[in-house]
Amino acid sequence: MAPTKDQKQGSGFFSSFASTISSLGSAMSRSVTGLLGYEGLEVINPEGGTDDAEVEAHKGRWRQEDRDSYWKMMQNYIGSDVTSMVTLPVLIFEPMTMLQKMAELMEYSHLLELADECEDPHMRLVYTAAWFISIYPAIQRTWKPFNPILGETYEMVNHCGISFIAEQVSHHPPMSAAHAENEHFAYDITSKVKTKFLGNSVDIYPVGRTRLTLKKSGVVFDLVPPPSKANNIIFGRTWVDSPGDMILTNLTTGEKVVLYFQPCGWFGAGRYEVDGYVYDAEEEPKFLMTGKCNEFMSYQPCDSEGEPTPGSELKEVWRAADAPQNDKFQYTHFAHKLNSFETAPKKLLPSDSRLRSDRLALEQGDLSKAGVEKTRLEERQRAEKRTRETKNDVFKPKWFDLTDEVATTPWSDLEVYRYNGKYGQYRADVESSDNVGEIEASSIEFDPWQYHDNVPTPQT
C-alpha cells in the first residue's frame, strides 16, 4: 500500500551504505576460521547451497594470527556505530574509493534520458525507479573501497555527457557530497550512514538526502532506500539483505513509487526480489513493477486494485549488463572504466581518488606498499586535524557548501551540503585553455591537503 502523507522524507545513496556493509562483512567473514571452534561447520548459503566455513574463510588473504587479533578487537564494538571508528587492514580492500563507488550509479543513466523525454508522468517514475535500482549489482561486491581523505575528490566524464564531481566534505562523521549533470538531469546527494554492529551482523541505516531533477519537465525526485543488514559476518558466506520499502517521491506532483524488497528466506527464497507500484498523486496504482534488483526490472499497467490491465504485457525496463568472468574484485566493465583514466577529464584535480598511492599500490598487487601508504595518508589526515584545531580553522569543501538546511530522514536528521557551481566554471576554464596536455598519472601527486607543511612520519 502507499505510504501515508506524513511519511518522513529523506534519502541516501545505495553505494555508501552498501560499502559499509561490505567492509565489515568482508573483513569478518575472512577472519574467523577457528576462532570459536567452527572448523568444518556446515552453514546455509542464501544462494541455496551449503559452504564449509573453513573453506569460505580461506578464500580471503588473511593469516590465522591476523584473524585472531582482528576478531578480538571487533568484540569491543558490539552494539556500536562502527562507521568511522574501525581501522581496517588493507588486505580486504578493493582498489577503489567510496567516491568512485558513488559514481557507479551513473552506469545506466540512459534511463534518465528516457525519463526526461517521457510525456507520461507515471512512466517517468518507472524509468527513474529502475535507475535507482540499477546500483544493486555493484552492491554485491565483498571487497571494501577505501575511505576518502577529507578534501579528496573524484571526477568523471566521457559517459553519456555527464559531468560528475564528488568530494569528501566531513571526516567525523564521514560524509560525502556529489553532483552529476548532463542535458537531461541534475543529481545531488549528501551521503552518510549509521551502523550498528551486532557481533554476527551489522545493521545499516542510509542517512542521506538525494535530489534528482529532470530538466525538460523540471520535476524533482526524492529517494528513501530501505535499511540493510549484513549477515553471517562471524562464519560462513557473508550476504546482504535489504528488506523493506524503497520510496521514490515526485516532490513536484506528489506521485510516487513504493517498491518492497523481499527479505531473504530459507535457502535463499525471495532474495533480490522486488515488487511494488507506481502511484498517482491520489495514491491510486498506475503501474506495477517487479523483478530482481541484481538482474532486471519490469513493469505493466494495472487497474485501481493493482491487478494487471487486461491485454497488457509485462515489459522489461532495465537489465544488468554482462560482467567480466572471474574478475578478481568482481568489478563490472563500468567499474573498471571508473577506476581508469578513460573517464578522467583533462587536468585532473590533484585530489582525485585515482591518484592515491595506496589505491595504486593495491591495484598493482603490492599489498605491503598499499598498507604502508594507507597508514601514511591516514597519519597525515590526523596531523591536519591537529593543526586545524590549533589554528581554530574550520575545513571548508571546495565544490560544496554547508547549508542551513537540515533534512529529516527515518533514522536521524542530516545537515545538507549543496553544490556551489564552482566546479563547472573551473572545468569550463580548463577546457578552454590551450595549455592542457595529456594526463600523466605518474607526474601528479595526490594532494587533498589543507596544509602542506604537515608531513608526519608513519607510526610503526
C-alpha positions as CSV (number, residue, x, y, z in Angstrom):
1,M,0.0,0.0,0.0
2,A,1.1,3.6,-0.5
3,P,2.8,5.4,2.4
4,T,0.9,8.0,4.4
5,K,1.1,11.6,3.5
6,D,3.3,12.3,6.5
7,Q,5.9,9.7,5.6
8,K,9.2,11.1,6.5
9,Q,11.2,12.0,3.5
10,G,14.9,11.5,3.3
11,S,17.3,9.7,1.0
12,G,20.6,8.1,0.7
13,F,23.0,6.6,-1.7
14,F,23.0,2.9,-2.1
15,S,26.7,2.6,-2.7
16,S,27.5,4.3,0.6
17,F,25.7,2.1,2.9
18,A,26.4,-1.0,0.8
19,S,30.1,-0.4,1.0
20,T,29.9,-0.1,4.8
21,I,28.1,-3.5,4.8
22,S,30.8,-5.0,2.6
23,S,33.7,-3.6,4.7
24,L,32.7,-5.2,7.9
25,G,31.2,-8.3,6.4
26,S,34.1,-9.0,4.2
27,A,36.6,-8.4,7.0
28,M,34.8,-10.6,9.5
29,S,34.0,-13.4,7.1
30,R,37.7,-13.7,6.2
31,S,38.9,-13.5,9.8
32,V,37.3,-16.2,11.9
33,T,38.3,-19.7,10.9
34,G,39.0,-21.5,14.1
35,L,38.2,-18.6,16.4
36,L,35.2,-20.2,18.1
37,G,35.8,-23.8,17.2
38,Y,33.8,-23.6,13.9
39,E,36.2,-25.6,11.7
40,G,34.3,-27.7,9.3
41,L,30.9,-26.3,10.3
42,E,28.3,-26.5,7.6
43,V,26.3,-23.3,7.2
44,I,23.4,-22.3,5.0
45,N,24.3,-20.3,1.9
46,P,21.4,-17.9,1.0
47,E,22.0,-18.7,-2.7
48,G,20.6,-22.2,-1.9
49,G,23.6,-24.4,-1.3
50,T,26.0,-25.0,1.6
51,D,29.5,-24.0,2.3
52,D,32.2,-25.2,4.6
53,A,33.1,-22.4,6.9
54,E,36.8,-23.1,6.9
55,V,37.0,-23.2,3.1
56,E,34.9,-20.0,2.9
57,A,37.2,-18.1,5.3
58,H,40.3,-19.2,3.4
59,K,39.1,-17.5,0.3
60,G,40.4,-14.3,1.7
61,R,44.1,-13.2,2.2
62,W,44.3,-13.5,6.0
63,R,46.8,-15.3,8.1
64,Q,45.5,-17.1,11.2
65,E,47.2,-14.6,13.6
66,D,45.6,-11.7,11.7
67,R,42.2,-13.2,12.0
68,D,42.6,-13.8,15.7
69,S,43.7,-10.3,16.6
70,Y,41.1,-8.7,14.4
71,W,38.2,-10.6,16.0
72,K,39.5,-9.7,19.5
73,M,39.4,-6.1,18.5
74,M,36.0,-6.2,16.9
75,Q,34.4,-7.7,20.0
76,N,34.8,-4.3,21.7
77,Y,32.5,-2.7,19.2
78,I,29.4,-4.9,19.6
79,G,26.3,-2.6,19.8
80,S,28.2,0.4,18.5
81,D,28.1,2.6,15.4
82,V,31.3,1.5,13.6
83,T,31.1,3.8,10.6
84,S,34.3,5.7,11.4
85,M,35.9,4.1,14.5
86,V,37.4,1.0,13.0
87,T,40.6,0.9,11.0
88,L,40.6,-2.0,8.6
89,P,43.6,-3.8,7.2
90,V,44.3,-3.1,3.5
91,L,44.1,-6.7,2.5
92,I,40.3,-6.7,2.5
93,F,40.2,-3.6,0.3
94,E,39.5,-3.1,-3.4
95,P,41.5,-0.6,-5.5
96,M,38.7,2.0,-5.5
97,T,37.5,4.7,-3.1
98,M,34.0,5.4,-1.8
99,L,33.8,8.4,-4.0
100,Q,34.4,6.3,-7.1
101,K,31.8,3.8,-5.9
102,M,29.3,6.6,-5.6
103,A,29.7,7.2,-9.4
104,E,28.7,3.7,-10.2
105,L,25.0,4.8,-10.1
106,M,25.7,6.7,-13.4
107,E,26.2,3.5,-15.4
108,Y,22.6,3.2,-16.6
109,S,21.9,6.9,-16.8
110,H,20.3,6.4,-20.2
111,L,17.2,5.6,-18.2
112,L,17.1,9.2,-17.0
113,E,17.3,10.3,-20.7
114,L,14.2,8.2,-21.3
115,A,12.5,9.6,-18.2
116,D,13.3,13.2,-19.2
117,E,11.9,12.7,-22.7
118,C,8.8,10.8,-21.5
119,E,5.5,12.7,-21.5
120,D,3.7,10.1,-19.3
121,P,4.4,11.2,-15.7
122,H,3.9,7.6,-14.4
123,M,6.2,6.0,-17.0
124,R,8.7,8.7,-16.0
125,L,8.6,7.2,-12.5
126,V,9.1,3.7,-13.9
127,Y,12.3,4.8,-15.6
128,T,13.6,6.8,-12.6
129,A,12.9,4.0,-10.1
130,A,14.7,1.5,-12.4
131,W,17.7,3.8,-12.4
132,F,17.9,3.8,-8.7
133,I,17.5,0.0,-8.6
134,S,20.4,-0.4,-11.1
135,I,23.1,0.2,-8.5
136,Y,22.4,-3.2,-6.8
137,P,24.7,-5.4,-8.9
138,A,27.6,-3.3,-7.6
139,I,26.4,-3.8,-4.0
140,Q,27.1,-7.5,-4.2
141,R,30.9,-7.0,-4.2
142,T,32.5,-8.1,-0.9
143,W,35.7,-6.0,-1.1
144,K,35.8,-2.7,0.8
145,P,36.5,0.6,-1.0
146,F,39.0,3.0,0.6
147,N,37.6,5.7,2.9
148,P,38.2,9.1,1.3
149,I,40.6,11.5,2.8
150,L,39.0,14.8,3.9
151,G,39.0,17.0,0.8
152,E,39.5,14.1,-1.6
153,T,37.6,14.3,-4.9
154,Y,36.6,12.1,-7.8
155,E,35.8,13.4,-11.3
156,M,34.0,11.5,-14.1
157,V,33.5,12.5,-17.7
158,N,33.1,10.7,-21.1
159,H,29.9,8.8,-20.2
160,C,26.5,10.0,-21.5
161,G,27.7,13.6,-21.5
162,I,27.8,13.6,-17.7
163,S,30.0,15.8,-15.6
164,F,30.4,14.1,-12.1
165,I,32.1,15.5,-9.1
166,A,32.2,14.0,-5.6
167,E,34.0,15.4,-2.6
168,Q,34.6,14.2,1.0
169,V,33.1,17.0,3.0
170,S,33.5,15.6,6.5
171,H,35.7,13.1,8.2
172,H,33.9,12.6,11.6
173,P,31.3,11.7,10.9
174,P,32.3,10.6,7.4
175,M,30.2,12.4,4.8
176,S,30.4,12.8,1.0
177,A,28.6,15.0,-1.4
178,A,28.2,14.6,-5.1
179,H,26.8,16.4,-8.1
180,A,26.2,14.9,-11.6
181,E,24.7,16.7,-14.5
182,N,24.1,16.5,-18.3
183,E,21.5,17.9,-20.6
184,H,18.7,15.7,-19.2
185,F,19.2,15.7,-15.4
186,A,20.9,17.1,-12.4
187,Y,21.7,14.8,-9.4
188,D,22.7,15.9,-6.0
189,I,23.4,14.0,-2.8
190,T,24.7,14.4,0.7
191,S,25.6,10.9,1.8
192,K,26.1,9.5,5.3
193,V,25.4,6.1,7.0
194,K,24.7,4.9,10.6
195,T,25.6,1.4,11.6
196,K,25.0,-0.9,14.5
197,F,27.5,-3.8,14.9
198,L,25.7,-6.8,16.5
199,G,28.5,-9.4,16.5
200,N,27.2,-11.7,13.9
201,S,25.5,-9.0,11.8
202,V,25.6,-5.3,11.0
203,D,22.5,-3.1,10.7
204,I,23.0,-0.3,8.1
205,Y,20.8,2.9,8.1
206,P,21.2,5.1,5.0
207,V,21.0,8.6,6.4
208,G,21.3,10.9,3.4
209,R,19.5,13.4,1.2
210,T,19.0,12.9,-2.6
211,R,17.6,15.2,-5.1
212,L,17.2,14.3,-8.8
213,T,15.8,16.9,-11.2
214,L,14.7,16.1,-14.8
215,K,15.4,19.2,-16.9
216,K,12.6,19.0,-19.5
217,S,9.7,18.8,-17.1
218,G,11.5,20.4,-14.1
219,V,10.2,17.7,-11.7
220,V,12.2,16.9,-8.6
221,F,12.5,13.5,-7.0
222,D,13.5,12.3,-3.5
223,L,14.6,8.8,-2.6
224,V,14.3,6.9,0.7
225,P,16.0,3.4,0.4
226,P,15.4,0.6,2.8
227,P,17.8,-0.2,5.6
228,S,20.1,-3.2,5.1
229,K,21.8,-5.9,7.2
230,A,25.0,-7.9,6.6
231,N,24.5,-11.4,7.8
232,N,27.0,-14.3,8.6
233,I,29.9,-11.9,9.4
234,I,31.2,-14.4,12.0
235,F,31.4,-17.5,9.9
236,G,30.2,-18.8,6.5
237,R,29.4,-16.7,3.5
238,T,28.6,-13.0,4.2
239,W,25.5,-11.9,2.4
240,V,23.4,-8.7,2.4
241,D,19.7,-8.3,2.8
242,S,17.7,-5.1,2.4
243,P,14.1,-5.9,3.4
244,G,11.7,-3.1,3.4
245,D,10.3,-0.3,1.2
246,M,12.2,1.9,-1.2
247,I,10.2,5.1,-1.7
248,L,10.7,7.4,-4.6
249,T,8.6,10.6,-4.5
250,N,8.0,13.2,-7.1
251,L,8.2,16.3,-4.8
252,T,6.7,18.4,-7.6
253,T,3.4,16.5,-8.2
254,G,3.1,14.1,-5.2
255,E,3.3,10.9,-7.4
256,K,5.5,8.2,-6.0
257,V,6.9,4.7,-6.4
258,V,6.9,2.2,-3.5
259,L,8.9,-0.9,-4.1
260,Y,9.2,-3.7,-1.5
261,F,12.4,-5.6,-1.2
262,Q,11.6,-9.1,-0.1
263,P,13.5,-10.5,2.9
264,C,15.7,-13.5,2.1
265,G,14.2,-16.7,3.4
266,W,15.5,-20.2,3.9
267,F,17.8,-21.5,1.1
268,G,17.7,-18.0,-0.5
269,A,14.0,-17.9,-1.1
270,G,12.9,-14.3,-2.1
271,R,16.4,-13.0,-2.2
272,Y,16.8,-9.9,-4.6
273,E,13.0,-10.0,-5.4
274,V,11.4,-6.5,-5.6
275,D,7.7,-5.8,-6.2
276,G,5.6,-2.6,-6.0
277,Y,3.6,0.1,-7.7
278,V,3.7,3.5,-9.3
279,Y,1.1,5.6,-7.7
280,D,-0.5,8.9,-8.8
281,A,-1.0,11.9,-6.5
282,E,-4.2,10.4,-5.2
283,E,-2.3,7.2,-4.3
284,E,-4.1,5.1,-7.0
285,P,-1.8,2.5,-8.6
286,K,-0.9,3.0,-12.3
287,F,1.9,0.6,-12.9
288,L,3.1,-2.5,-11.2
289,M,6.9,-3.1,-11.1
290,T,8.6,-6.4,-10.4
291,G,12.0,-8.0,-10.8
292,K,15.3,-8.9,-9.2
293,C,17.3,-5.9,-8.1
294,N,20.6,-7.6,-9.1
295,E,19.3,-8.6,-12.6
296,F,16.3,-6.8,-14.1
297,M,13.2,-4.8,-13.5
298,S,9.9,-5.0,-15.4
299,Y,6.6,-3.0,-15.4
300,Q,3.0,-3.4,-16.5
301,P,-0.1,-1.2,-16.5
302,C,-2.5,-2.0,-13.7
303,D,-6.1,-1.2,-12.5
304,S,-7.1,0.6,-9.3
305,E,-6.9,-2.7,-7.5
306,G,-3.3,-3.3,-8.6
307,E,-4.1,-6.1,-11.0
308,P,-2.6,-6.1,-14.5
309,T,-4.7,-4.4,-17.1
310,P,-6.3,-6.9,-19.4
311,G,-4.5,-7.2,-22.7
312,S,-1.3,-5.5,-21.3
313,E,2.1,-7.1,-21.2
314,L,4.9,-7.2,-18.7
315,K,7.8,-5.3,-20.2
316,E,11.4,-5.1,-19.2
317,V,12.7,-1.7,-18.4
318,W,16.2,-2.5,-17.2
319,R,18.6,-5.4,-17.2
320,A,22.1,-5.5,-15.8
321,A,24.9,-5.6,-18.3
322,D,27.1,-8.7,-18.6
323,A,30.1,-8.6,-16.2
324,P,33.6,-9.9,-16.7
325,Q,34.1,-13.5,-15.8
326,N,36.2,-14.4,-12.8
327,D,37.2,-10.8,-12.2
328,K,39.5,-10.6,-9.1
329,F,37.4,-7.9,-7.4
330,Q,34.0,-8.7,-9.1
331,Y,34.2,-5.5,-11.0
332,T,31.8,-4.7,-13.8
333,H,33.1,-3.3,-17.1
334,F,31.9,0.1,-16.0
335,A,33.7,-0.1,-12.6
336,H,36.9,-0.8,-14.5
337,K,36.3,2.4,-16.5
338,L,35.7,4.4,-13.4
339,N,39.0,3.1,-12.0
340,S,40.9,4.1,-15.0
341,F,41.8,7.4,-16.7
342,E,39.4,6.6,-19.5
343,T,36.7,8.6,-17.6
344,A,39.1,11.3,-16.3
345,P,38.9,14.9,-17.6
346,K,41.8,16.9,-18.8
347,K,43.9,18.4,-16.0
348,L,42.7,16.1,-13.3
349,L,42.4,17.6,-9.9
350,P,45.4,16.5,-7.7
351,S,42.9,15.5,-5.0
352,D,41.3,12.8,-7.3
353,S,40.9,9.3,-5.9
354,R,42.7,7.7,-8.9
355,L,46.0,9.3,-7.7
356,R,46.0,7.8,-4.2
357,S,49.3,5.9,-3.6
358,D,47.6,3.2,-1.5
359,R,45.0,2.6,-4.1
360,L,47.5,2.5,-6.9
361,A,49.7,0.0,-5.0
362,L,46.8,-2.3,-4.3
363,E,45.8,-2.1,-8.0
364,Q,49.3,-3.3,-8.9
365,G,49.1,-6.1,-6.4
366,D,51.6,-4.7,-3.9
367,L,49.8,-5.3,-0.6
368,S,52.8,-4.3,1.6
369,K,53.2,-1.0,-0.1
370,A,49.5,-0.4,-0.1
371,G,49.4,-0.9,3.7
372,V,52.3,1.5,4.3
373,E,50.8,4.2,2.0
374,K,47.3,3.8,3.6
375,T,48.9,4.4,7.1
376,R,50.9,7.3,5.8
377,L,47.8,9.0,4.4
378,E,45.8,8.4,7.5
379,E,48.5,9.8,9.7
380,R,48.8,12.9,7.6
381,Q,45.0,13.4,7.8
382,R,45.3,13.1,11.7
383,A,48.1,15.7,11.6
384,E,45.9,18.0,9.6
385,K,43.2,17.7,12.1
386,R,45.5,18.6,14.9
387,T,46.8,21.6,13.0
388,R,43.3,22.7,12.2
389,E,42.3,22.6,15.8
390,T,45.4,24.5,16.9
391,K,44.7,27.2,14.4
392,N,40.9,27.2,15.1
393,D,40.3,26.7,11.4
394,V,37.2,25.1,10.0
395,F,37.5,22.8,7.0
396,K,35.6,24.1,4.0
397,P,35.0,21.9,0.9
398,K,35.9,23.5,-2.4
399,W,32.9,22.4,-4.5
400,F,30.1,22.1,-2.0
401,D,28.8,24.5,0.7
402,L,27.3,23.5,4.0
403,T,23.7,24.9,4.1
404,D,21.4,25.8,7.0
405,E,19.0,23.1,5.8
406,V,18.5,20.0,7.9
407,A,16.9,17.0,6.2
408,T,14.7,14.7,8.2
409,T,15.2,11.0,7.4
410,P,13.6,8.0,9.1
411,W,16.8,7.4,11.0
412,S,18.2,10.8,12.0
413,D,18.5,14.4,10.9
414,L,21.2,15.3,8.4
415,E,23.0,18.6,7.6
416,V,22.9,19.2,3.9
417,Y,25.7,20.2,1.5
418,R,24.8,21.9,-1.7
419,Y,26.8,22.0,-5.0
420,N,28.1,25.6,-5.3
421,G,28.7,25.6,-9.1
422,K,32.4,26.4,-8.9
423,Y,33.5,23.1,-10.4
424,G,31.5,23.7,-13.5
425,Q,33.3,27.1,-14.0
426,Y,36.7,25.5,-13.2
427,R,36.1,22.7,-15.8
428,A,35.0,25.2,-18.4
429,D,38.1,27.3,-17.9
430,V,40.3,24.2,-18.2
431,E,38.6,23.0,-21.4
432,S,39.1,26.4,-23.0
433,S,42.8,26.6,-22.1
434,D,45.4,25.9,-24.7
435,N,47.9,24.6,-22.1
436,V,46.1,21.4,-21.2
437,G,48.2,18.3,-22.0
438,E,47.6,14.6,-21.8
439,I,47.2,13.0,-18.4
440,E,50.3,11.5,-16.9
441,A,49.3,9.9,-13.6
442,S,52.9,9.4,-12.6
443,S,53.6,13.1,-12.7
444,I,50.6,14.1,-10.5
445,E,51.0,13.8,-6.7
446,F,47.8,13.1,-4.7
447,D,47.1,16.3,-2.9
448,P,43.8,16.8,-1.0
449,W,45.6,18.6,1.8
450,Q,44.7,21.9,3.5
451,Y,48.2,22.4,5.0
452,H,51.3,21.5,3.0
453,D,53.9,21.6,5.9
454,N,52.3,18.6,7.7
455,V,54.3,15.5,6.6
456,P,54.3,13.2,9.6
457,T,56.4,10.0,9.8
458,P,54.1,6.9,9.7
459,Q,53.8,5.2,13.0
460,T,55.1,1.6,13.2
